[in-house]
Amino acid sequence: MPPPDTFQQVNRTFVRWNNRVYSYFGGCDYLRLSTHRRVPAAMRAGMRKYGLNVAASRVTTGNHVIYEQLEEALAKFFDIPAATLVPSGYAAAAIAAQALQDRFSRVLIDEKAHASLRDASRQFRCPAEPFPHRDGAGLARLLARGGARDNPIVLTDGLFAHSGEVAPLAHYLQCLPARGMILVDDAHGAGILGVNGRGTPEYAGVPRERIVQTLSLSKAFGAFGGAILGPTALREKIVQSSPMFAGSTPLPPPLAAVALETLDIMRSEPGLRHRLERNCQQVRTALREQGFPVSSAPSPIIVFHPSTPEEAGAMRERLLSRKIFPTYIEYPAGPEEQGYFRFAISSEHTQGQLADLLKAMTTD
């Protein structure tokens, strides 16, 4: 496979590609916090105060005070007992799995789960089995095969990045045995779903006692790094027993400073999420009226699966004619076998940009 196209983001919703400027509906910066006016100052201040790198594991001499400040801020934002900061969102599920690896009799994983969850499933010391995508009844059938001593853990994305669908966590919890748990990779749901932006568990309205939520700070939060949210005992277990946590250098302190800043922006500017919700609802409603099979979930991710190469080429030409960058995805080892167009709506897209996208998608 050739390398992907290179382009330069020129402001919050445009990119320069092949010496021309196009509207950009790619990526995962749903609130455009990475380009918020307050972020550059936070980055510069963090660099001046802390330097670029602690150059050591957090379990030795690299446990900088700013990491604990960020963990406290994350725990407060998500209203959970403890947050554990990790180097990346991808690593978060595997680090959580290493801490939990001896607790469960088997792993049940959504068949279209993100690659990070598939990697995490291998950290458990028990068999792993896929269940049908977002199928609560299918999961229940697999759970029913367990005996009285069954103690499963379910692995699923919260908001699926390849489709914009949301995992039915409430249904999963209803059929899960009392000792079972759910590990939710909420990289794309955290920060945007739920009344307070606390992610898929809040959107689903489910209790958190049997849920471990992992997230990425490089999506809605516009920064970098990852975090694991759960009980204090889980945090202690991670520090004590995860080789990945113990052997990793944490994210650069200036990026932790940026994450602290964007968390504060989310708290102080709720209008960002409101605009995102409005834009998503507008696009989804218009597409449904045109017969497109889009769900009512408040997801910023819209996908179009061309049935033939000719249909893909026609969509590409319509997008380019309206000066929209054609975000065609062919993800190595991803959950979709064929390429597809993936559009990510943001809080900062203008009404004109949204109208152009709708015209490109609905005009033959």
C-alpha positions as CSV (number, residue, x, y, z in Angstrom):
1,M,0.0,0.0,0.0
2,P,1.4,3.4,-0.9
3,P,1.9,6.0,1.9
4,P,-1.1,8.2,2.6
5,D,-1.5,11.7,1.1
6,T,0.3,14.5,2.9
7,F,-1.4,17.8,3.5
8,Q,-1.2,20.8,5.8
9,Q,-4.0,22.1,8.0
10,V,-4.2,25.8,7.4
11,N,-6.9,26.6,10.0
12,R,-9.5,24.9,12.0
13,T,-11.6,23.4,9.2
14,F,-9.4,23.6,6.0
15,V,-6.4,21.9,4.6
16,R,-3.9,22.7,1.9
17,W,-3.5,19.8,-0.5
18,N,-1.9,19.9,-4.0
19,N,-1.5,23.6,-3.6
20,R,-5.2,24.2,-3.1
21,V,-7.3,24.8,0.0
22,Y,-10.2,22.4,0.8
23,S,-12.7,22.0,3.5
24,Y,-11.6,19.2,5.8
25,F,-13.9,16.6,7.3
26,G,-11.2,14.2,8.3
27,G,-9.5,13.2,11.6
28,C,-11.0,13.1,15.1
29,D,-10.5,16.6,16.5
30,Y,-14.2,16.9,16.9
31,L,-14.2,20.1,18.9
32,R,-11.0,21.5,17.2
33,L,-9.4,22.0,20.6
34,S,-6.0,21.3,19.1
35,T,-6.2,24.7,17.4
36,H,-8.1,26.6,20.2
37,R,-6.7,30.0,20.9
38,R,-5.7,29.1,24.4
39,V,-3.6,26.0,23.4
40,P,-0.4,27.6,22.1
41,A,0.1,29.6,25.3
42,A,-0.4,26.5,27.4
43,M,2.1,24.6,25.3
44,R,4.7,27.3,25.5
45,A,4.2,27.8,29.3
46,G,4.5,24.0,29.8
47,M,7.7,23.9,27.8
48,R,9.3,26.8,29.7
49,K,8.3,25.4,33.1
50,Y,8.9,21.7,32.7
51,G,11.0,21.0,29.6
52,L,10.2,18.6,26.9
53,N,10.7,15.2,28.5
54,V,11.0,13.6,31.9
55,A,13.2,10.8,30.4
56,A,12.2,8.2,32.9
57,S,9.3,5.8,33.9
58,R,6.7,7.1,36.3
59,V,7.6,4.2,38.7
60,T,11.2,5.5,38.9
61,T,12.0,9.2,38.7
62,G,9.5,10.3,36.0
63,N,6.4,10.9,38.1
64,H,6.1,14.6,37.4
65,V,3.6,16.6,39.5
66,I,1.8,17.7,36.3
67,Y,0.8,14.1,35.6
68,E,-1.0,13.8,39.0
69,Q,-2.6,17.1,38.4
70,L,-4.0,15.9,35.1
71,E,-5.2,12.7,36.6
72,E,-7.1,14.6,39.3
73,A,-8.6,16.8,36.7
74,L,-9.7,13.8,34.6
75,A,-11.2,12.1,37.6
76,K,-13.2,15.2,38.4
77,F,-14.3,15.8,34.8
78,F,-15.5,12.2,34.5
79,D,-16.8,12.0,38.0
80,I,-15.0,8.7,38.8
81,P,-12.7,7.7,41.7
82,A,-9.4,7.5,39.8
83,A,-7.8,8.2,36.4
84,T,-4.4,6.8,35.3
85,L,-2.5,8.7,32.7
86,V,-0.7,6.5,30.1
87,P,1.5,7.4,27.1
88,S,-1.2,6.9,24.4
89,G,-4.8,6.0,23.8
90,Y,-3.8,2.9,21.9
91,A,-1.8,1.6,24.9
92,A,-4.5,2.3,27.5
93,A,-6.6,-0.9,26.9
94,A,-3.6,-3.2,27.0
95,I,-2.2,-1.6,30.2
96,A,-5.7,-2.0,31.8
97,A,-5.7,-5.6,30.6
98,Q,-2.3,-6.3,32.2
99,A,-3.7,-5.1,35.5
100,L,-6.8,-7.2,35.2
101,Q,-5.4,-10.3,33.5
102,D,-5.9,-12.8,36.3
103,R,-9.5,-11.8,37.2
104,F,-11.5,-13.4,34.4
105,S,-12.3,-16.8,32.9
106,R,-12.8,-15.6,29.3
107,V,-12.8,-12.5,27.1
108,L,-15.7,-11.7,24.7
109,I,-14.8,-9.0,22.2
110,D,-16.9,-7.2,19.6
111,E,-15.9,-8.7,16.2
112,K,-15.3,-5.2,14.8
113,A,-13.4,-3.8,17.8
114,H,-10.5,-1.5,17.3
115,A,-7.1,-3.1,16.9
116,S,-6.0,-1.8,20.3
117,L,-8.7,-3.9,21.9
118,R,-7.7,-6.9,19.9
119,D,-4.1,-6.4,21.2
120,A,-5.4,-5.9,24.7
121,S,-7.4,-9.2,24.5
122,R,-4.1,-11.1,24.2
123,Q,-2.9,-9.7,27.6
124,F,-5.6,-11.7,29.5
125,R,-4.6,-15.1,30.7
126,C,-7.8,-16.7,29.4
127,P,-9.5,-17.6,26.1
128,A,-10.9,-14.8,23.8
129,E,-13.9,-15.2,21.6
130,P,-15.6,-12.6,19.2
131,F,-19.3,-11.8,19.5
132,P,-21.5,-10.3,16.7
133,H,-21.0,-6.6,16.2
134,R,-23.1,-4.5,18.6
135,D,-25.4,-7.5,19.1
136,G,-26.7,-7.7,22.6
137,A,-28.6,-10.9,21.9
138,G,-25.6,-12.5,20.3
139,L,-23.5,-11.6,23.3
140,A,-26.2,-13.0,25.6
141,R,-26.1,-16.3,23.8
142,L,-22.4,-16.6,24.3
143,L,-22.7,-15.6,27.9
144,A,-25.3,-18.2,28.5
145,R,-22.8,-20.9,27.6
146,G,-20.8,-20.1,30.7
147,G,-21.2,-22.2,33.9
148,A,-21.8,-21.1,37.4
149,R,-18.2,-20.1,37.8
150,D,-18.1,-18.0,34.6
151,N,-16.4,-14.6,35.1
152,P,-16.2,-12.9,31.7
153,I,-15.0,-9.5,30.6
154,V,-16.5,-7.9,27.5
155,L,-14.3,-5.7,25.3
156,T,-15.9,-3.1,23.0
157,D,-15.5,0.3,21.5
158,G,-17.8,2.9,22.9
159,L,-18.2,5.0,19.7
160,F,-17.0,3.0,16.7
161,A,-14.7,5.2,14.6
162,H,-15.4,3.3,11.4
163,S,-19.1,3.7,11.5
164,G,-20.3,6.2,14.0
165,E,-22.3,3.6,15.8
166,V,-22.5,3.5,19.6
167,A,-22.2,0.3,21.7
168,P,-25.4,-0.8,23.5
169,L,-23.8,-0.8,27.0
170,A,-27.1,-1.0,28.8
171,H,-28.0,-4.2,27.0
172,Y,-24.6,-5.7,27.6
173,L,-24.8,-5.0,31.4
174,Q,-28.3,-6.6,31.6
175,C,-27.0,-10.0,30.4
176,L,-23.6,-9.9,32.0
177,P,-23.1,-12.1,35.1
178,A,-22.7,-10.3,38.4
179,R,-18.9,-10.8,38.5
180,G,-18.4,-9.8,34.8
181,M,-17.0,-6.5,33.6
182,I,-16.9,-4.3,30.5
183,L,-13.7,-2.7,29.1
184,V,-14.8,0.2,26.9
185,D,-12.3,1.8,24.5
186,D,-14.0,5.2,24.5
187,A,-11.4,7.1,22.4
188,H,-14.0,8.6,20.2
189,G,-16.9,9.0,22.7
190,A,-15.1,10.6,25.6
191,G,-15.5,14.4,25.5
192,I,-18.5,14.5,23.2
193,L,-21.1,11.9,24.2
194,G,-23.3,12.4,27.2
195,V,-24.8,15.5,28.8
196,N,-21.4,16.4,30.4
197,G,-19.2,14.9,27.7
198,R,-18.2,12.0,29.9
199,G,-18.6,9.5,27.0
200,T,-20.5,6.4,26.1
201,P,-21.3,5.2,29.7
202,E,-22.9,8.6,30.5
203,Y,-24.8,8.6,27.1
204,A,-26.1,5.1,27.8
205,G,-27.1,6.1,31.3
206,V,-25.4,3.1,32.9
207,P,-23.7,2.7,36.3
208,R,-19.9,2.6,36.2
209,E,-19.2,0.0,38.9
210,R,-18.5,-2.8,36.3
211,I,-17.1,-0.6,33.6
212,V,-13.5,0.3,32.9
213,Q,-13.3,3.2,30.4
214,T,-10.2,4.0,28.5
215,L,-9.8,7.1,26.4
216,S,-7.5,9.0,24.1
217,L,-6.5,12.6,24.8
218,S,-5.7,13.1,21.1
219,K,-9.3,13.1,19.8
220,A,-12.0,15.4,21.3
221,F,-9.5,16.7,23.9
222,G,-7.1,17.9,21.2
223,A,-3.9,17.0,23.1
224,F,-2.1,13.7,23.3
225,G,-1.8,10.6,25.6
226,G,-4.4,8.3,27.0
227,A,-6.1,7.5,30.3
228,I,-7.8,4.6,32.2
229,L,-10.8,5.5,34.3
230,G,-12.0,3.3,37.1
231,P,-11.8,2.5,40.8
232,T,-8.8,3.4,42.9
233,A,-7.9,-0.3,43.3
234,L,-7.5,-0.5,39.5
235,R,-5.1,2.4,39.5
236,E,-3.0,0.8,42.2
237,K,-3.0,-2.5,40.3
238,I,-1.8,-0.8,37.1
239,V,1.1,0.8,38.9
240,Q,2.1,-2.4,40.7
241,S,1.7,-5.0,37.9
242,S,1.6,-3.5,34.3
243,P,4.9,-3.9,32.5
244,M,3.8,-1.5,29.8
245,F,3.1,1.2,32.4
246,A,6.2,0.6,34.3
247,G,8.4,0.4,31.2
248,S,7.1,3.4,29.4
249,T,8.2,7.0,29.4
250,P,5.1,9.2,30.0
251,L,3.9,11.8,27.6
252,P,5.9,15.1,27.5
253,P,4.9,17.5,30.3
254,P,4.0,20.3,27.8
255,L,1.4,18.0,26.3
256,A,0.0,17.2,29.8
257,A,-0.2,21.0,30.3
258,V,-2.2,21.3,27.0
259,A,-4.6,18.5,28.2
260,L,-5.2,20.3,31.4
261,E,-6.0,23.5,29.4
262,T,-8.4,21.7,27.1
263,L,-10.2,20.0,30.0
264,D,-10.7,23.5,31.4
265,I,-12.0,24.7,28.0
266,M,-14.5,21.9,27.9
267,R,-15.8,22.9,31.3
268,S,-15.9,26.6,30.7
269,E,-17.2,26.6,27.1
270,P,-20.1,24.1,26.9
271,G,-21.2,25.8,23.7
272,L,-18.5,23.7,21.9
273,R,-20.4,20.5,22.5
274,H,-23.7,22.2,21.8
275,R,-22.5,23.4,18.4
276,L,-21.2,19.9,17.6
277,E,-24.5,18.3,18.6
278,R,-26.4,20.8,16.4
279,N,-24.1,20.3,13.4
280,C,-24.3,16.5,13.7
281,Q,-28.1,16.6,14.0
282,Q,-28.4,18.9,11.1
283,V,-26.4,16.6,8.8
284,R,-27.9,13.4,10.0
285,T,-31.5,14.7,9.6
286,A,-30.8,15.9,6.1
287,L,-29.2,12.6,5.1
288,R,-32.1,10.5,6.5
289,E,-34.6,12.6,4.6
290,Q,-32.6,11.7,1.4
291,G,-32.8,8.0,2.3
292,F,-29.3,7.5,3.6
293,P,-29.1,4.8,6.3
294,V,-27.7,6.9,9.2
295,S,-28.7,6.3,12.8
296,S,-30.1,8.9,15.2
297,A,-27.1,8.5,17.5
298,P,-25.4,11.9,18.2
299,S,-22.2,10.8,16.5
300,P,-20.0,13.2,14.5
301,I,-18.9,10.3,12.2
302,I,-20.7,9.9,8.9
303,V,-19.7,7.1,6.5
304,F,-20.4,6.3,2.9
305,H,-19.6,2.9,1.5
306,P,-19.4,2.9,-2.3
307,S,-20.6,-0.3,-3.9
308,T,-18.3,-0.1,-6.9
309,P,-15.0,1.7,-7.9
310,E,-17.0,3.8,-10.2
311,E,-19.3,5.0,-7.4
312,A,-16.2,5.8,-5.3
313,G,-14.7,7.8,-8.2
314,A,-18.0,9.7,-8.7
315,M,-18.1,10.6,-5.0
316,R,-14.5,11.7,-5.0
317,E,-15.2,14.0,-8.0
318,R,-18.3,15.6,-6.4
319,L,-16.3,16.3,-3.2
320,L,-13.4,17.9,-5.1
321,S,-15.8,20.0,-7.2
322,R,-17.1,21.5,-3.9
323,K,-13.6,21.9,-2.6
324,I,-13.9,19.2,0.0
325,F,-10.9,17.0,0.8
326,P,-12.0,13.4,-0.1
327,T,-11.4,11.4,3.1
328,Y,-11.3,7.9,1.7
329,I,-10.2,5.4,4.3
330,E,-8.4,2.2,3.7
331,Y,-7.3,1.2,7.2
332,P,-4.7,-1.5,7.5
333,A,-6.0,-4.3,9.8
334,G,-9.2,-2.3,10.3
335,P,-12.7,-3.6,10.8
336,E,-13.9,-2.8,7.3
337,E,-12.6,-4.9,4.4
338,Q,-13.3,-2.3,1.7
339,G,-12.4,1.3,1.5
340,Y,-15.0,3.9,2.5
341,F,-15.5,7.7,2.8
342,R,-15.5,8.8,6.4
343,F,-16.6,12.3,7.3
344,A,-16.1,13.8,10.8
345,I,-18.3,16.7,11.6
346,S,-16.8,19.3,14.0
347,S,-18.2,22.1,16.2
348,E,-16.4,24.6,14.0
349,H,-17.6,23.7,10.6
350,T,-19.6,26.5,9.1
351,Q,-23.2,26.2,7.7
352,G,-21.7,26.7,4.2
353,Q,-19.3,23.8,4.7
354,L,-22.0,21.5,6.0
355,A,-24.3,22.5,3.0
356,D,-21.5,21.7,0.6
357,L,-20.9,18.3,2.1
358,L,-24.6,17.4,2.0
359,K,-24.8,18.5,-1.7
360,A,-21.8,16.4,-2.5
361,M,-23.3,13.3,-0.8
362,T,-26.8,13.6,-2.1
363,T,-26.3,14.8,-5.7
364,D,-26.0,12.0,-8.3
